[in-house]
Amino acid sequence: MPQLGATPLRELGLTIAGTSLEPILAAFEQEIRAAGLRRLHPRYYLSTEWGVPYPSISIGIPFYLARPDLRAFHLEKTGLVEGQDADDILRYLRHELGHVVNYAYRLHDEPDWVETFGTMLQPYVDEYSPQPFSRRHVQHLPGWYAQMHPDEDWAETFAVWMTPGGRWREEYATWPEALAKLEYCDRTIRRVADLEPLVTATDADDDVSDVELTLDELHADEAADQDADGAEDPEITPQGIDGALRAIFTGGDRPAGSLLSRLEKEIAVSVYRWTGHDPDRTRALVRRLARRTETLSYPPEEEQAVAVRLTVLITTLAMTHQQRRRT
């Protein structure tokens, strides 16, 4: 799709109206009212990624969800679509509404909120070190996202609380700290449900109608470019990795590098969903491993077993990398 990739975002003429997003947002508005938030009316706009500008009641939705060709282009470039279908889009919307509620009613300034979730002044970092299945946090979006920051902890808790048909009291009955957060959320929403929001700003970050970058420029990844030049990161490809690769690829007539290339996107998405490791970093790792297996091969009849062993190795490397970046 070279012509599409060279198109600046602002020239795509994108809107929510008339797209598949419109009925999804209509259904989401019904969820908001069913949750009791009768006076809160978020603004929705197309942006470069999911997000809520602070402090505002605006929800940015990835622009590629507005058109099938843009979704396909994004999937081809990244291997990951955050909003694979209507149900998945609603999952993200519930999370983002959690931010809207937090900002609209300035919950983060309340002592009880700070005591329950922590301070908003905590540094916000993209790289964090999750503890899988921690019983202190709910699980909603991939990558144990509630562990990233107090604001995300609240947003994930709210999303679980809001999900229609959810049985959060039963699901988290044996997770006392996560359950306490959900109970706090339940009490808080009941308290503010009929109140006018304190914040009504509708500011937008990276509204696609203003973004001059082309699609190709947007997807350019500095880390991947450095990797293409042969850069190595000893934290993620440690000593001994060559021996581990030789143990996986034991000989045959299928080149190891071709298998890694075919599995690159699939592994990156799987690793992200279970570790929170950035998909672009994982793909860069897979490319480095592919270069290190140029002389290795495997028997075709063992491809499935080899793929499993590769996925385990790369997941281990990614999780180790996350832990070493603990802040």
PyMOL commands that set and color helices and strands:
alter all, ss='L'
color gray80, all
select helices_A, chain A and resi 2-5+9-11+21-34+63-66+68-78+86-104+107-109+111-117+145-147+150-162+168-171+176-192+215-219+222-228+241-248+256-275+279-292+300-324
alter helices_A, ss='H'
color red, helices_A
select strands_A, chain A and resi 43-47+58-62+254-255+297-298
alter strands_A, ss='S'
color yellow, strands_A
deselect
rebuild
show_as cartoon
